[in-house]
Amino acid sequence: MSGPPPNDSTRIPHRGPTSKSEDGALETTFLIIGAGPAGAALACFLAQHGYTGIMLSSAPGTAKEPRAHITNPAALECLRDIGLEADVNKAGTTGDHMQHTRWCHDMAGDEYARIYSWGNQPEKRGEYDAASPCRHTDVPQTLLEPILVKHATTKGWKARFDSTFERFERDTPNDPITSHITDNLTGLSYTIRSKYLFGCDGARSAIMRQLEIPLKKEPGQGLALNVLVEADLRQHMEHRTGNLHWIMQPDAIHPPWGWATILRMVKAWHEWMFIVFPEPGFSDYSVRPSNEEYIKRVREWIGDDTIPVKILDAAKWYINEIVAEKYSDGNIFCLGDAVHRHPPLNGLGSNTCVQDAFNLAWKLAYIEKGHAQPKLLESYSLERQPIGAGVIQRANQGLRDHVHVWEALGVLPDDVEERKRQHAELSAPTPAGRERRKKLQDAVKYTEHEFGGIGIEMNQRYDSGAVYFGDEATAQQAPPSDPVLQYQLSTYPGSRLPHAWLNKRSPAKAPISTIDLAGHGAFCLLTGIGGDAWKQAAEKSRLKLSVPINAYSVGWKQDWEDVYGDWARRREIEEDGCVLLRPDRTVCWRSMGMRSDCKEALLRVLTSVLCR
């Protein structure tokens, strides 16, 4: 076996962003439908590998509503790989503004409870430090999308808005795809022929609909309304820092559509998203509150009539619990909201979109470069669909978890006098009052599963042909007792690479994370003292397979020093063993120690992972 394998999966050779065929169709290798977090991130990650294409969106531009906002360490690690972490952090709001989630009567009035959030928990900061070199940031989708689109187009991608995908045609699941597009401004139609098509076109995905991929649906949790508001609340925020504020008014006569709200910071402290929940049992999904009705209710939630209020936008959405049974069909791949639809609790939506794209991009690039066979792409759905299923279940459970807080606050009864009675019980020096206060404290504490869910953010277990399990002597350890709250550091194949800070022996170079040694479009092998043969094996495999592989030794007087000893504690192998990482920093194989056949073993593993 030498040189790259043949790749006969399509009759279209790789093309740059655009070219034109004899029949007038535009031709490109990669056609992305959708320029949101999933589509724009995929374009960025493909550009890292030197590939460009066409990205279309039916919208007139990037997002006008700041729907997604929390960017977690797992997604930031992906963006860090292509040099965008600093841009995202600069555009976002720093972690101290995300310090708390609060429950209150109104923004100027009584506060009921609060909980530390998004890595600000004093008792969990060490766990977050151990998990990643990145930190949560609050960057609205209105700011994230332009960063991604600008990066992709700077790298050569052609992005076109006001362009509606109508349908596709192909003869077989691996034949070239002809997509029919309508220009929204002129009404003119044209076609694009591509080797791959990507459905990043959101919850109403036309591509998913035409593919007829089955969806797993659980009963939805009703309607919600997003109301974007300009209101300067800084005078009320100095001692109440936080980016999420549940506002509940048991003593108020409320409109049925405006029972309670999560007030979400968009720009500190003058732009806000009121995520409005109708009262329990509300079923008038056609409701359209007027601007005056919105302003009246918003003023009640703010609690200070001296503050000017301006409604910037309003929209409805439905609380879904939907995941696709598979994410791909031949050479068509779907990702993002097209395949997983859920409420924003736990802040998992756009983060999952970015990680879908990161998983897929390197596989596409390796196939196009001849490093891997097309069968590698089968691992995309096998790896990411279970992640999506877990995300939609967790996000919906996160909303259900809040019911216990609502019960304790006494806001659920229909009758306002009964709500007042129950809420007043929180002040009572009685056994009932004591029980209600304890119930509130316990319920608020349990919401750490949403606001401190490092496990659901970072735990990853991929099980596919792109991971090699053949040399594992034991089964993977059981998940943590609470897999939402607890992150399980491991180098077992299929796991996320553990983060550890490494140094050079002299102070000339800054510390580096293991996360930064890996990735960057290449495989990476990490070994230690006595592991020189692994580095030689990596070089032999690089030459034999024409696949980029970086190899480093970590330890005393090695390429990098483990001065904290964290890598030694987290690597789970002997010093002379090795951990092999895919370009997406997933552990795809490890050897617990040195072996006499290390060159043959490494070559065998890479051949298997790349389906060669």
NORKA-V366189 format. One record per residue. PHI is phi in whole degrees, -180 to 180 (999 if undefined). NEAR is the number of other C-alpha atoms within 8 Angstrom. D_CENTER is the distance of its C-alpha to the mean C-alpha in whole Angstrom. Layout:
phi,near,d_center
PHI,NEAR,D_CENTER
PHI,NEAR,D_CENTER
This chain:
phi,near,d_center
999,4,38
-151,5,38
71,7,36
-72,10,33
-76,9,33
-68,6,34
-133,10,31
-114,5,33
-75,7,30
-156,10,31
-95,7,34
-99,8,32
-71,6,32
-64,8,29
-126,10,29
-68,10,28
-54,13,27
-150,10,30
-150,9,33
-123,8,35
-89,8,37
-63,5,41
-86,4,40
92,7,38
-74,11,34
-70,11,32
-127,12,31
-155,17,27
-75,14,26
-117,13,22
-121,13,22
-106,15,18
-103,14,19
115,15,16
-119,16,15
-82,12,12
-56,14,9
-71,16,9
-66,16,13
-68,15,13
-66,13,11
-61,13,12
-61,14,16
-63,14,15
-70,13,14
-66,13,17
-62,13,19
-58,10,19
-89,9,21
93,6,23
-110,9,23
-128,14,23
-174,17,23
-118,14,23
-123,16,20
-116,16,21
-143,15,20
-76,11,23
-72,8,22
-73,7,24
-174,8,22
-68,10,18
-53,9,17
-98,6,20
-113,8,18
-82,12,16
-65,7,13
-78,10,10
-149,12,11
-74,12,9
-111,13,7
-95,12,7
-57,13,9
-63,12,7
-73,12,5
-64,12,9
-61,13,11
-65,12,10
-70,10,11
-61,10,14
-61,10,15
-112,10,16
81,7,17
-105,9,15
-59,10,14
-64,8,17
-63,8,17
-67,11,14
-64,11,16
-66,7,19
-77,9,17
-87,11,16
-104,13,18
-67,9,19
-61,12,18
-69,8,21
-77,10,21
-106,16,18
-63,13,21
-131,14,21
-113,15,21
-126,13,24
-123,12,26
-153,14,29
-80,12,32
-162,14,31
-70,12,30
-100,8,33
-116,8,35
-63,8,34
-106,9,31
-93,8,31
-166,8,28
-153,9,25
-143,10,23
-65,11,21
-139,13,18
53,11,15
85,11,16
-90,13,20
-66,10,21
-55,5,24
-80,5,25
-115,9,21
-61,10,21
-63,7,22
-67,7,20
-67,11,17
-60,8,19
-73,9,20
-83,11,16
-162,14,15
-79,11,17
-101,8,14
-128,11,14
-56,11,12
-140,12,13
-108,12,13
-124,15,13
-59,13,13
-58,13,12
-64,12,16
-102,11,16
-69,12,12
-58,14,14
-59,9,17
-62,10,16
-69,12,14
-64,12,17
-61,8,20
-63,9,18
-63,13,18
-71,10,22
-62,7,23
-85,9,23
116,10,25
-71,14,22
-100,10,24
-110,9,22
-135,9,24
-99,10,24
53,13,26
-130,13,26
-98,11,25
-74,12,25
-99,9,28
-169,10,28
-126,9,28
-135,7,31
-160,9,31
-82,6,34
-135,5,32
-59,9,28
-119,8,28
-84,12,31
-54,13,30
-112,12,28
-106,11,30
-106,13,28
-100,12,30
-123,13,29
-116,12,30
-78,11,30
-67,10,30
-82,5,33
-101,5,35
79,7,35
-78,7,35
-111,8,34
-152,8,33
-123,11,32
-128,12,29
-102,12,30
-137,15,27
-82,14,26
-130,12,23
-130,13,21
-122,13,17
-89,17,17
-113,17,14
-100,16,16
77,10,14
-65,9,16
-103,6,19
-52,11,19
-70,11,22
-70,11,21
-59,12,20
-63,8,23
-70,7,25
-69,7,24
57,6,25
-72,9,22
-63,7,23
-114,8,20
-90,8,20
-119,7,21
-106,7,21
-55,6,23
-72,8,22
-112,7,22
100,9,24
-105,11,23
-142,12,22
-125,12,23
-102,13,21
-122,14,24
-87,13,23
-132,13,26
-102,11,28
-159,12,29
-84,10,30
-106,9,30
-59,9,30
-66,6,33
-104,9,32
-107,9,29
-55,7,30
-108,5,31
-135,7,28
-64,11,25
167,13,21
-105,13,19
-136,12,19
-137,12,22
-79,12,24
-112,14,27
-136,12,29
-126,9,33
-64,11,35
-93,8,38
-98,6,37
-89,5,38
-108,6,35
-68,6,35
-55,8,33
-78,10,30
-123,12,30
-70,12,30
-151,12,27
-146,12,24
-100,11,21
-89,13,22
-110,11,19
-65,12,19
-105,14,19
-133,8,21
-69,9,23
-117,12,25
-124,11,26
-129,13,24
-140,14,22
-111,13,20
-89,14,22
-91,12,20
-98,14,24
-111,12,24
-67,12,28
-65,10,30
-54,5,30
88,4,31
-64,9,31
-133,5,31
-84,5,32
-70,5,29
-88,4,31
-56,6,31
-139,4,31
-58,6,32
-78,6,34
-59,7,33
-65,6,36
-65,8,35
-60,11,31
-61,11,33
-59,8,35
-70,9,33
-62,9,30
-62,11,34
-65,9,34
-72,10,31
-73,10,31
81,10,35
-142,9,36
-73,7,38
-79,4,39
-89,8,35
-62,7,35
-126,9,32
-132,8,31
-82,12,29
-94,8,27
-169,9,25
-148,9,25
-154,7,23
-106,8,23
-151,8,20
-116,9,20
-85,11,18
-102,13,17
-138,15,17
-133,13,16
-141,14,15
-72,12,17
-71,9,19
-150,9,18
-109,13,16
-149,10,19
-148,8,22
63,7,24
-98,11,23
-114,11,21
-126,12,17
-117,13,15
-155,15,11
76,16,9
-64,12,11
-62,15,14
-119,14,13
-141,15,11
-129,12,13
-164,12,13
-71,11,13
-81,9,11
-64,10,12
74,11,11
60,12,8
-103,12,5
-61,11,6
-66,13,5
-63,13,1
-68,11,3
-58,13,5
-63,15,5
-73,11,5
-56,12,8
-65,14,9
-65,13,10
-64,11,11
-81,11,14
-61,11,15
-66,14,17
-67,11,19
-61,9,20
-63,11,21
-67,10,23
-69,13,25
-65,9,26
-84,8,27
82,11,29
-78,13,27
-143,14,26
-89,13,27
-56,10,25
-58,7,25
-56,15,22
-67,9,20
-64,8,21
-74,11,19
-60,12,15
-68,10,16
-61,12,17
-88,12,14
-89,12,11
-63,13,13
-62,8,14
-64,9,10
-60,12,10
-62,10,13
-68,8,12
-66,10,10
-68,15,12
-69,9,15
-66,10,13
-62,14,12
-72,13,16
-65,8,18
-58,13,16
-69,10,18
-63,7,21
-60,11,21
-72,10,23
-57,8,26
-67,10,27
-67,12,27
-62,10,28
-61,9,31
-67,13,32
-79,11,32
76,13,35
-98,12,33
-88,8,33
-59,8,36
-69,6,38
-80,6,41
-64,11,40
-67,7,43
-70,9,41
-63,15,38
-61,11,40
-62,9,42
-65,10,39
-66,13,38
-64,8,41
-62,10,41
-64,11,38
-94,7,41
-79,9,44
-84,6,46
-129,6,46
-57,6,45
-65,8,43
-65,12,41
-63,11,40
-64,8,39
-68,11,36
-64,10,36
-66,8,35
-63,11,33
-65,12,31
-61,8,30
-67,8,29
-68,13,26
-64,12,25
-58,8,25
-68,8,23
-69,11,20
-60,12,19
-65,11,17
-92,9,15
-94,11,15
-140,11,15
-83,13,13
-62,12,13
-67,13,13
-67,12,11
-77,11,8
-114,11,10
-66,12,12
-151,8,12
-135,8,16
-89,11,16
-134,9,19
-158,8,20
-70,10,23
-88,12,21
-129,13,22
-106,12,25
-105,7,26
-62,4,30
-103,7,31
-82,6,30
-82,4,33
-131,4,31
-73,5,28
-64,5,25
-62,4,25
-62,4,24
-59,7,21
-59,8,21
-62,5,23
-129,8,20
-69,11,17
-81,11,15
-89,12,17
-114,11,18
-94,13,16
-102,8,18
-68,8,19
-163,11,21
-109,14,22
-62,9,22
-51,13,21
98,12,18
-89,14,17
-73,14,14
-59,12,17
-63,13,18
-83,12,18
-152,11,22
-80,12,24
-121,13,27
-134,12,30
-87,12,32
-69,7,36
-102,5,37
-82,6,35
-69,5,35
-116,7,31
-72,7,29
-58,8,27
-135,9,24
-84,11,21
-56,12,21
-58,14,17
-84,8,19
-69,8,22
-88,13,20
77,15,18
58,8,19
83,10,20
-128,12,22
-69,14,23
-141,15,23
-117,15,26
-113,11,27
-136,17,30
-149,15,33
-58,12,36
87,8,38
-106,14,35
-57,10,37
-63,9,38
-68,13,34
-66,12,34
-67,9,36
-64,13,35
-63,14,32
-66,9,34
-63,9,36
-66,13,33
-59,11,32
-71,8,35
-68,9,36
-102,11,32
57,10,32
-116,10,28
-68,8,27
-138,11,27
-100,10,27
-131,10,29
-136,12,29
-108,13,31
-118,13,30
150,11,33
-61,7,36
58,7,38
-103,10,35
-57,9,33
-135,13,31
-96,13,32
-95,14,30
-67,7,32
-83,7,30
76,7,30
-69,10,26
-65,11,26
-60,9,29
-77,7,28
-107,10,24
-75,10,25
63,9,27
-130,11,30
-74,8,33
-56,12,34
-94,13,35
-85,14,32
-151,18,29
-122,13,25
-106,12,24
-119,16,21
-73,12,19
-62,13,18
-93,11,14
67,11,16
-85,12,16
-67,17,19
-107,14,21
-174,13,25
-150,14,27
-121,10,30
-67,10,32
-158,10,35
-68,12,37
-139,5,38
-66,4,41
-104,6,39
-60,11,36
-66,13,37
-68,8,37
-64,8,34
-65,11,32
-63,10,33
-62,8,33
-66,10,29
-62,8,28
-61,9,30
-69,11,28
-61,13,25
-89,11,25
60,12,27
-101,8,30
